[in-house]
Amino acid sequence: MAVNKPSQFSAVNKGAARYALLLDCLADHYPGMLSLAEIGRLTNLPKPTAFRLMKALQEVGFVSYDTEQEVYVLGGKMMELGAKALAQNFAVIARPSLIRIADETRDTAFGVLAENDHMQCLVRITGTYPLRTLSLDVGDIWPLGIGAAGMALLAAHDDDFIERYLESHLSLVANFSPLTAETARERVRRTRDEGYAMSEGELLSGMSAMGVAIRFPGTGRPMGAISVAALSARLDKPRRLEVAGLLQREAKVITSTLSSRGSAVTEEDGR
């Protein structure tokens, strides 16, 4: 299926529109690769023009060319920009929800982004309760399975991913938490059953946290997570359902906002 013609773009000039057209073409067929002939056919550009533009995109790292198969694919620089755009969008979209969570609970709310086999804290909003739990700093990178946010993300993956992850990363996880493979599997089951992850004194004695995963709209793949951390006494069993409902409500708000933005945030950006 042919993609949009340059004239259909609201670009300042046709040159910029053509570059956008070519990148859109490669993105639409990701993770597949395209030959120059296929690119010309899909974009309705003459092969000499497509070749010249693709060569320019190669030089800046936006496109890579496989000389053996004679095909093009999105380049590392484009992937890097996509990952940064994903993080920026997620942080901007999640912040209002995290502010509401911190306001209603008076505790600390976190937003983390899933990045393959680890997660990165992008947003932290502190509540007004005098004793604060600051277990994560913005920019911190931790393995999956650690804390409430990390367990929410791990449980959101399928069982095959979890087994591969535990086999290859359990020794790394052990540097943060005394988590065994069987304990991890049990916590995954409990997280899925209850609809939220619970961490009790895992990272800091006397501190607990609850987390809920955020999934890419229309898919089951985890994109990030939101969580609340507080003194354990403030997350006793009677209050957990209230906080869980709040997290789940805001997770739906974030997912709805992501969905409404459409192609502005795509799953391929997070691969």
N, C-alpha and C positions, 0 to 999 in steps of 0.2 A: 504494500500500500504506500503510495507516494505521500510524503509529508508536505507541509505548507510551502507554498511558493514564496520567494523573497518579497514579492509585492504585497503579501498578506501580513507581513510583519510591520510593526509600528516603529521600525528602526529609523535612525536619522538618515541613513543612506543605504543603498543596495549592497555596498561592500560589507557593512556590518551585518546586514540581514542575511547575506549568504553564509558568513561564518556561523551565525546562529543556526541557520538551516542545516548545515553540515553536522554541527554538534548535536542538534536535536535528532537528526537521522541516526547517528551512532548510538545516542542514548535510548532511542525507541527500540533498537535492536539488541541492547545490552542483555545478557552477556555475550551474545553472538558477535561475530566479526563480519565486516563487509568488504568486498572487493571494490576497486575503483569503478568497474562497470555497474555494479549494483548501486553504488552511491549515486552515480550519474542518473541511473534510471529512477531511483526513488526521489531524487531532488529535482529532476528535470533540468539539470545543469549539463552543459557540454563537458565531455570528458577532459579536454584540456583545461577548462576553467576549474572543474572539480579538483584536478591534479594540482594545479597551482595553489589553490586555496588550502588543500590538505597539506601540502608541503609547508606552507606558512604556519599552519597549526602544529605541525610536527616540531618546527623550530622552537616554539615556545612551550612545548611539553603538553599541549592540550590533546594531542593525538599521537598514537604510536602505530608504527607500521611493521608488520611481520614479513620479513623479506622471503622466508621460506614458503609461506602460504599465500603471500601477496594480498594481504587483507589489512584493514584498518580497525583500530579499537580505541576507545577513549584512553588518553594518556594519564600518567601519574599525577601531573599537575592538575588535571581536571578532577580527578578523584579527590585530591587534597582540597581543592576549592569546594567540592561538593560536601565533604565531611565538615568543613568549617561552616558552610551555609546551614547544614543540618543542625549543628550545635547551636549556632546563633538563633535559628528559628525556634528550636526547642526551648532554649533559655527564655526567649522573649514571650513565647506562648505560655510556658509553665509559670512564669513569675506571678501573674495576677492570682492564679489558683493557690500558689504557695503563700502569698500574702494573706489570702482569706483563711487558709488553714492555720497559719501562725496567729492571726487575730482571734479566731474562734477557739483554738486550743490554748493559746498563750504560751505554747511551746515552740521548739525550733523545727522548721520545715525545710526539707532538702529536695532538690531536683537533680537527678543524675542521668547521664546519657550512656546508653549501651554502646560499647565499641568492641565488637567481636567477643573476645574472651575476658574483657574487663569493663569497668565502668569509670566514668569521670564525673565528679561533682561540678555542676555548672552554676547552681543557685543555692544560696542558704539564706533563709529569712528567720531571724530570731524573734521570739514572742516576748511578751511583757513579764512572764513569770520570772521572779528574781534569780532563781537558780537555773542556769542554762546548761544544756548539754550540747557541746560543740565538738562532736566526734569526727566530723568531716569539715575540711576547709575547701573553699572553692578552688578547683584545680587539682585536688587530690585524685589519684588514680588507684583503684583497688581491684582485686580479682572479683569475679562473680561469686555469689554465695556468702559474702561477708556482710554482716549486718542485715537489717530488714530490707533495705533497697536492693542489696546484692542478692539476697535469697529470693525476693520477688522476681528479679530478672532471671535468675537461674531456673526457677519453677515455670517461667513463661516459655522456656524452650521445650522442644520435644525430648522424649526419653533418650533417643540416640545421641543427641547433642550432649545431654547431661552425663551419660555414661562415658563418652569420649573426654568430656571436660574433667570429670573426676579422675579418670585414669592419667591424664597428662598434667593436671594442675593442682591436685590435692596437696602435694608437698609445698607449693607456693601458698595455697590457702592456709596451711598450717602455721605459716609465719604470722598470720593475723588472728587466727581463731583455732582452737583445738577441735576441728571438725573432722570426723571420720566419714568414710564413704557411706556407711549405713546410716549415720546420723543425718547426713546431707539428704539421702533419699527419703528418710522419714519426714524431714522438714519440708521437702518439696511436696510430698503427699499432703501434709497438713496445710501448706500454703494453698494448694489447689482446692482442697476441700473447703477451707474457710474463706477464700477469696482475698486473703491478705497474708503477708509474711510478718512473723513476730520474732523479735530478737530480745532476749532477756538476760542482761548482764554479760553478753557475749564479748563486747569490746571494752566496756568500763563497768566495774562493779557498781550496782545500784542504779544503772541506767538501762532503759528499755527503749525499743523503737518498733514502729509498725510501718510497713511499706506495701505499695501497690504498683504493679507494672503498667506501663503505657505501651500499647501496641500500635504498629503502623496501621492506619485506617484500611480496612478491607482485608487485612492479613492477620496471621497469628504470630508474626515475628515481633519480638520485643524491641522497642525503640529506646525506652528509658524507664524511669520509675520516680515516684514521689514518696516521701516518707516523713514521719514525725518522730522526733526523739525527745524523751522526757525522763525525769526521775521515775524509777520503777513504780513508786507509790502512786504516781499520777497516771499510770497506764495499767491499773488493776483491772480485773475481769469485768466489773460493771461498766467501766468507761470504754473498754475496748470496742464494743459494738458501735458506740457513738463515734469514736475516732475512725473506725473502719468505714462506716457509712460516709463520713466526711471525705476521706481519701478516695473512696470509690466514686463519689459524686464529682469531685474535681478531676479525677482521671477521665471521666466521661466528657467533661467540659473541654479538657485538653485535646482529647481524641476528636471531638466534634470540630474544634477550631482547626486542627491539622487537616481534617477531611475537607473543610470548606476552603482551605488554601490550595487544594488540589495539587498541581504539579510543582508548586513552590517548594514543597518538601516531599521527596520521593524516597521510596524504600531503597533504591539503588544507591542513594547518597550515603547510606549507612553501612554498605557492604565493606 
